[in-house]
Amino acid sequence: MKNPDLGVSYIGNKLLGYLRLMRPANIVTAVADILAGIAISGFWQVPHTFTADWLLPVLCLALATCGLYGGGVVFNDVFDAQLDSTERPERPIPSGIVSKTQAVILGIYLLSIGVLAAFTVNPTAGFPALLTAAAALIYNKWGKHRDVLGPINMGICRGLNLLLGMSITGDDALLQFGWLALVPVLYIGAITMISRDEVHGGKTGPLKTAALMYGIVCLTILGIAAMQHRIVEALPFVALFSFLIYKPLLKAMKEPTGPNIGKSVKGGIIALIVMNAAWATAFAGVVPGLIILALLPVSIGLGKAFAVT
């Protein structure tokens, strides 16, 4: 007679493996992208804010980004399975907790949910969702192996995610503020560039370049906040954002070992929530910014339980 505890243990390990593949802490930062895009679109300020009519499309877009981001990082591990068997054998696929076939099915399922959830909001939202799914697959298969195009490709995924949030009001916000998607492209491009050395360590050159790119991002947010007459409200968010990204980066620049670079990458990813809070504050005031900032401890907590990179 089979021991039922073994079956429960097997299911628990399998579910845990699926969660590890999806990078829960990172998914929270993707939700923050959506909320920031919604704030930029002006949807936070419409009369029915926080009613059911307001909440439903917000939840659908949050579900969409969970599917798109989760599916994207699952396929990251699918395509890296052979490399991870040497460099990161503890990951779910090389360790045997999740088979490669199971991971592929999970990734397809998540990406499909992401695209379909976006289309339930409006056709405009469906378009960046489709592009995000395609960009994620292109990055995982080919982009990550390109020195210049790889970081740009990864940044485009994040930029499209911000556009996905803006699309909640249709085409208007995309036409007016769509260019802001270039900022997360620059930021994520910097993180992706330095992440390549987080296993074996590297040189200070990419880290210094990232520091410059981070500075451009901070100044751009402050400039936009000044144009929106909300620089005083946005300044504390930008200050916190700068602290979170530069503290581990400067340490890595002093000693560019794999662990230090890994901490810098992790800090940059988690700090995305604060950057999005700054965007929301610049366009819609302190309350939306604080709501997004409340996701920070959630992401940090998940980051302690699950790998971020």
N, C-alpha and C positions, 0 to 999 in steps of 0.2 A: 504493500500500500504506500502510495506516495505521501511524502510529508508536505502538508499544505503550506507550511512556513517557507518551504523552498520556492513554491510557486509565487507567494507574495513577495519574497525577496527578489526573484527574477524580474517580476513586473516592476517593482520599485527601482531596481537598478537600470532597467530599460528606460523607464520614464525619466530618471535622473540623467541618463545618457542623452536622451533627446533634448532635455533642457540645457545641458552643457553644450550641445551643438548649436543651440539657438542664441547663446550669449545673452541671458536675460538683462544684465546690467546695461548692455549696449542698446537693447530694444527700448528701454526707458528713455535713453537719450534721443532715439528716433521719434518717440511720442512728443518729446519736447520740441523737436523740429516742427512737427505738425502744429502744435499750439502756437509757436512763434509765427508760423506762416498765417495762421488764422488771425492772429493779432495784427499782422501787417495788412491783411486784407480789409480790416475795419469791422470784421464780423463780431468782435468782442463788444462793439459799441452800439449795435443795433438794439431797438427797443425790447426785443424778446430774448435778450441775453439770459441764459441760465433757465429758460423754460424748455419744455419737451421739444418744441420746434427747433430750438437752438442746439440742444444736447445731442439729438439723433445724428445729424451729419458729422458732428465733432467725434462722436464715438465710432462712426463708420470709418472716418479717416484715421483714427487711432488704430482701429483694427487693421486697416489697410497697411499702415506702416509696420505694424507688428508682423504681419505676414510677409511683407516685402523684405524687411530687414532680416527677420528670422530665416526666411528661405535663402536669402543671399549668403548669410554666414554658414548655413548648413552646406551649401554648395562649395563654399571656401574649403571646408574640411573634406568634402568629397574629392575635389580636384587635388588636394594636398595630401591625400591618404598615404601615398607611397613615401613622400618626404617626411611626413609626421611619424612614420614607423621608425625613422632613425632619429629625428630631432625632438619629437614630442610623442613618444610612445604611450603616454598616459591619456591621450585624447580618446574620445569614445570609439572612433572607427579603428585605429591601429590596436587599441587594447581589446577589441572584440566585443565590447558592450553593445555597440550598434553595428550592424553589418553595413557595407557600402550600399547595397540595394535598399535597405531600410532607410538609410539617410537620403538617397535619391528620391524615394517616394515621399518622405517628409518634406524635402525641399520643394518638390513640385506642388505638393498640397498647400504649403505655406504661401508660395508665390501666387498660386491660383486664388487663394482667399484674398490676398492683398489686392490683386487687380479687380476682382469682382466686388469687393467692398468699396473700392474707390468709385466704380461705375454706378453704384447705388446712390451716390451723392449727386453726381451730374457727369455728363460726358467729358467735360473739361478736366475733371479730376481723374478720369480713367486714362487719359493720354499720358500724363507724367508717371502714373503707376506702371503702365506698360513699358515706358522708357526706362524706369528704374529697374524693373525686372530684367530687361535686356542688358542694361549697363552692368548690373551685378554679375550676370552670367559671363559677359564679355571680360570683365575684370578677373573673375575667378579662373577662367580658362586661359586667357592670353594676357590681359592687361598687367597683372601683377608681376609679370616677367619683363616688363619694359621699364627702363630707368626713368624716363620722362613721362611717357603716356600712362604708365601705371598709376602714379599719384593723381594725375589729372582725371583719369577714369574713375578712381575711387571718390574723388572730390565731386565729380558730376553726380554720383549716386546721392550724395548728401544734398547737393544743390537742388536736384529734382525732388527730394523729400520736402524741402522748404517750399518749393513750388506747389507740391501736392497740398500742403496746408493752405496756401494762398488761393487755391482753386475752389475753395468752398463757396466763394461768391461768384464763380464763373470766370469769364475772361477779363473783367475789368482790372482786378488787382494784378493779374499776371502781366498785363500790358503796361501798367504803371510802375510796378515795383519788381517785376521779374528779374531785372538785372542784379538785384540783391543776392540772387542765388550764386553769383560769382564769389561772394565772400566765403561761404562754406566750402566751395570748390578750392579756394586758396588755403583755407585752414586745414581741411582734411588732407589736401595734397601734402601739406607740411608734415602732418602726423604719419601719413603713409610712407613718406620719404625716409623718416628716421626709424620707422618700425622695422625696416629691413635689417637693422643691425641689433635687434633686441635679443637675438639668440647668441651670437658670437661676439658682440661688441663692434665698435667701429671707430671712425675718425670724428673730429669735432666739426669738420666742414658742413655736413648736412645739418648738424645741430645749430650752427650759427645761422645758416640759411633759414631754418625753421623759426629761429628767434626773430629774424627780420620779418618773415611772413606773418607771424603772430602779431607783431607790432602794427603792421598794416591793417590787420583785422580789427584790432582795438581802436585805432584811430578812425577807421571807417564807421564803426558803431557810434563813436562819440560824435563824429561829424553828422551822421543821420539824426542822432538825438538832438543835436543843436538845431538842425533844420526843422525838427518837429517841436522845438521849444520845450524839450524835456531833458536837457542835458543834466540838470541837477538830480532828477529822479534816476536817470540811467547811470550816473557816475559810480555809485556804490556797487552796482552789478558788474560794471566793467572792471572796477578795482579788484573785486573778488575773483573775477575771471582771470585777470592778469596774474594774480597771486597763485592760483591753482595751476596755471600752465607754465609759468616761469620758474617757480621754485624747483620742481623736479628737473626741468630742462637745464637750468644753470648747474645743478649738481651733476647732471650727465655730461655737460660740457667740461667740467673739471676732471671728471673721471668717466670716460665713455665706455664703461663696461656694459655687458649685456643686461644685467639686472637693473642698472641705473637707467639705461635707455628704455627698458621695458616699463619702468615706473613712470618715465616721462610720457610714454605713449598712453599708458593707462590714465594718467592725470589729464592728458589732452582730450581723451574720449569722454571722461566723466565731466570735464569742464564744459562740454558742449551744452549741458543743461543751463549753466550760468550764462553762456553766450546767448542762448535762446531767450532766457529771462531778460537779458539786456535789450534784445530786439523788441520783445513784447512791451517792455517798459517805454522804450523810445517811441513806439507807435500808439500804445493804448493805455499807458499809465502804470502805476506801481502795482495795482491789484493783480492784473494778469501776470506781471513779472514775478510776484510772490507765489502765485499759484504754480507757475512753472518751476520756480526755485524749490518748491516743496518736493519736487521729484528727485532732488539731489541726494538726500539721505537714503531714499529708496534705492537709487542706482548704486550708491556707495555700499549699502548693505548687501545688495546682490553681487556687487563686485568682489566682496570678501568670500562669498559662497561659490561663485562661478567665475571662470576665467574671462577676462575682458578681451584679450588678444589671442 
